[in-house]
Amino acid sequence: MRIVAFDKNGSHRIGVRRGGYVVDLSDAAPSLPKNLRGLLMNDLLDEAWKAAEKASDESLLVLSELTLLPPVPDPPKFLCIGRNYAEHAKEGGAKISEYPDIFMRSRQSMIGPGAPIIRPKLSTNLDFEGELMAIIGKTVFQTNEAQALSSIAGYSIFSDVTLRDYQRRTSQWTMDKNFNSTGPFGPEFVSADELPTGCMGVQIQTRLNGSVMQNANTNDMLFPVATAITYLTQAMTLEPGDLIATGTPSGVGYARNPPLWMKPGDNIEVEIEGIGILSNPVVDET
């Protein structure tokens, strides 16, 4: 199942995608929650699918006419795994870690598909990082890898845009990863049953203005999704709607000679096999 979040007359809505159309669940099933997190918290994905199958044509919207939003705009936690591909760690001169590097992003950094990435006035070192996003559907704590896999509701795409000069200032990554409007997320939620177990063995590619910058496979992860969840839950409870960005492959802008920074007028795309394409333009802060 594929679910999109979208704006309709200033109201946040969700719908089940059927080809080039979207079943507006607010019309097809008014009693269901109005956001994906609500569906996950109440274990209502199956009910959403049933409602979409029964929906009349009056509930159908044209996908290309919608303003899409991040699939989960209000995650309880937004966790990220750093240096999760060996070649990316090497291109940055970092050693391969025995444990995952963990950092967090804020909701204010997130934007939806097609929304502009804002290059701030304070920096021009705007870099790209294409990533797989895992979305938690069940509460888990101190879990094992088998249970970790069953806790994943689905997947999406994340563009982990980073301000590299801010990243180099300290050993912590909070500032450089949390500038407003630098975290595209979407274009949709894809339920785990539509993808390989753990979303392993799928291609991930990042393109800047149509040119391939990153090209890898999720099998290249040092810490696959289930391993990352198992590690995270040693410390914290994961709950429905939590997000886990799983790290980026090699090919980022700062590792090139000369460095390649995104600038206004650019367009960045991240494509993941079986999920889709997340595309966003770059503009200057005004």
Sequence and secondary structure as in RCSB ss.txt:
>XXXX:A:sequence
MRIVAFDKNGSHRIGVRRGGYVVDLSDAAPSLPKNLRGLLMNDLLDEAWKAAEKASDESLLVLSELTLLPPVPDP
PKFLCIGRNYAEHAKEGGAKISEYPDIFMRSRQSMIGPGAPIIRPKLSTNLDFEGELMAIIGKTVFQTNEAQALS
SIAGYSIFSDVTLRDYQRRTSQWTMDKNFNSTGPFGPEFVSADELPTGCMGVQIQTRLNGSVMQNANTNDMLFPV
ATAITYLTQAMTLEPGDLIATGTPSGVGYARNPPLWMKPGDNIEVEIEGIGILSNPVVDET
>XXXX:A:secstr
 EEEEEEETTEEEEEEEETTEEEEHHHH TTS SSHHHHHHTT HHHHHHHHHH  GGGEEEGGGSEEE SSSS 
S EEEEES BHHHHHHTT    SS EEEE  GGGEE TT  EEE TT   EE  EEEEEEE S BSS  HHHHHH
TEEEEEEEE  EEHHHHTTSS  TTTT STT EEEEEEEEEGGGS GGGTT EEEEEETTEEEEEEEGGGBSS H
HHHHHHHTTTS B TT EEE    S  GGGSSS     TT EEEEEETTTEEEEEEEEE  
